[in-house]
Amino acid sequence: MSSDGQRGLLLVVSSPSGAGKTTLCGRLRREFPMIEFSVSYTTRAPRAGERHGIDYYFVDPERFSEMLARDELAESALVHGNSYGTSAARVHSAIHEGRDLLFDVDFQGGRQLKARFPADVVRIYVLPPSLGELEHRLRARATDAPEVIERRLRAARDELQHYEEYDYVIVNDDLDRAYEALRAVYLAERQRCSRQRRAAEAVLSGQGYLLVSPGMVAP
């Protein structure tokens, strides 16, 4: 358990490709460097510039299957023909050491994490202002072939059907406004009663707690 008795927060952020999730999450981590990014395992090949252990843990299908069989993954999903998963051991240690983890997973991963860690997971879905704007963003960034863009758009329509499973929905029609909403959710969830019980009990006992960083307290 962390020195202040708080459990870590598991922040799951999902969105269709092109909705701005990566930009928003990057900005959140720059402002709150105590938030750790949960690096997933994947069977897909690295893209240009991606680094093993930083962006993903790149493993072959046989290794991934072994991890599944040993129940070493907190969540897993098959996306566009490739497998993705999160280390269960790392999630457990983060929760009990009071470290916050940020997850970039789809609705399948978010659903599994919520089922396994119901008291610790907060799910946020980032929406584009419209499907037309989403298509414009995907084509404007010019990183994918036309057939890949069409596949992403079809996947987006399916993924959007699951927004009601999430605790919060943020429409990214303006980046600054969307970020302020994401920031507010993180700070509010950090102050939830269930995560501040140790602090409240210390105050009532006369010991008192000192705020040392957003959402973190210490004796």
Secondary structure as GFF3:
##gff-version 3
##sequence-region A 1 219
A	DSSP	beta_strand	10	14	.	.	.	ID=ss1
A	DSSP	alpha_helix	21	31	.	.	.	ID=ss2
A	DSSP	beta_strand	36	37	.	.	.	ID=ss3
A	DSSP	beta_strand	40	42	.	.	.	ID=ss4
A	DSSP	beta_strand	56	58	.	.	.	ID=ss5
A	DSSP	alpha_helix	61	69	.	.	.	ID=ss6
A	DSSP	beta_strand	73	79	.	.	.	ID=ss7
A	DSSP	beta_strand	82	87	.	.	.	ID=ss8
A	DSSP	alpha_helix	88	97	.	.	.	ID=ss9
A	DSSP	beta_strand	101	104	.	.	.	ID=ss10
A	DSSP	alpha_helix	107	116	.	.	.	ID=ss11
A	DSSP	beta_strand	121	127	.	.	.	ID=ss12
A	DSSP	alpha_helix	131	141	.	.	.	ID=ss13
A	DSSP	alpha_helix	146	159	.	.	.	ID=ss14
A	DSSP	three_ten_helix	160	165	.	.	.	ID=ss15
A	DSSP	beta_strand	168	171	.	.	.	ID=ss16
A	DSSP	alpha_helix	175	190	.	.	.	ID=ss17
A	DSSP	alpha_helix	193	205	.	.	.	ID=ss18
A	DSSP	beta_strand	210	213	.	.	.	ID=ss19
A	DSSP	beta_strand	216	218	.	.	.	ID=ss20
###
